Amino acid sequence: MLHLIWYIIVGLIAGVIAKSVMHVHMTIFWTIVLGIIGSIIGGAVTHLFSPPTGRFHPAGIIFSTLGAILVLYICIRLNIHFPRVLK
């Protein structure tokens, strides 16, 4: 259960940073989803180069954010739109 909460927190942090960098507005739900997808991509990359020795990988939040930025970049290039925040 704590792993799920941890995924949501890391996903939220990575998603907020990524959408701020890319200047994209989206709901909190899609921000968390974006961060979790970025975490999966970032985790796959870090495991290829440096397998984790313990439970915590020090580059986790950094590569989660980079993965989320990559996902947003691909979505922008493919013209995929997330639901926008109402103004």
N, C-alpha and C positions, 0 to 999 in steps of 0.2 A: 504494500500500500504506500509506503514511503517513497518507493521508486517512482510511482505515478505522480506523486506530488512534486518530487524532485524534477522529473521531466517537464512538468508544467511550469515550474519556476524558471528553470534554465531556458525553456522554450520562450517564455515571456520576455526574459532579459535579452536573449539573442534576437528575437523578433522585433523588439522595440528599437534596439540599436540598428538593426538592418533597415527597418523602414524609415528610420531617421536619416540614415546615410543616403538612401535611395530616394528620399522625399516622396514616399507613398503613404497614402492615408487608407487605413483599413480598420475593421472592428477588432476588439480585443480577442475574440475567438480566432479570427484568421491570423492575428499576430502570433498567438500561441502555436497554431498549426504550422505557420511558417518557421518559427523557431525550432519546433520539434523536427520538422523535415530537414532544416539546416543542421541540427544536431546529429541526425542519422548520417547525412553526407559528410559532415566534419569528423564524426567518429570513425567512419569507414576509412577516411584518408589518414587519420592519425594512427589507426591500427595497422595500416599497411607499412608505415615507416617506423613506428615505435610501439610494439605491443605493450599494453599497460601492465605494470608490475603489481599494482594494488587496486583498490576500488576507485580511486580518484586519479584522473589523468589531468595534469596541470594545464594542458592546452585545450581543455574541453570547451570552455566558454568562448575562447578566441576562435577556434575552428567551427564552433556552432554558429557564431556570428558570420564568419566568412562563408559558410555553407548557405546560410539564409540570404546573404547578399547575392550569392551565385544564383539561388533559386529566383529571387526577385529580378535579377538581370535577365535570366532566361524567360521569365514570364513577360517582362516588358518587351523583349525582342520578338516573342511569339504572339504579342498582342493579347495576352490572357489577362482578364480583369478580375480583381477581387471585389467583393461587395464593398462599397464605399461607406464611409461614415456620413450620416445625414448632417447637413449643415443648417 
